[in-house]
Amino acid sequence: MRRSRAPLERMDADLKKYDIWIAGAGYAGAVAAAKQRGIVNGDGRNFMPNSELTRQDAMVMIYNAMKAAGWNMSASTSILGRFPDGTAVASYARDAVSALVQMGAVNGDNGMLYPYNPITRAEAAVILHFVMTM
């Protein structure tokens, strides 16, 4: 069965308002679907597809994906106090990072969160494996 092109065209139109560099790209449909579900937001205007993904932004995306899938995600941000750099977590990422720490998906790296460091593929795989096997 062939899927209708209409939903993707609609997503492409929505993306033109979001980020002119994404519309027409091979990943445009995936980004549009994730944006519509509240999984990705970029900076509110731009997705920045070629930028490195920070550890905190990866956690926000995973947290948002879990919420979109129906998970009840809540945690006290006071849990960030366990980490010397917990106060460095951006305000928009505090709930996500807190929830993933509380559930045990994120333990830090030698006691640090390093929220602005790029996430490695290995780190992303560990978090994803944890949440997928809960």
Secondary structure, DSSP 8 states (H G I E B T S, - for coil): ----SHHHHHHHHHHHHH-TTTTTSTTHHHHHHHHHTTS--TTSS---TTS--BHHHHHHHHHHHHHHTT------GGGGGGSTTGGGS-GGGHHHHHHHHHHTS---BTTB--TTSB--HHHHHHHHHHHHT-
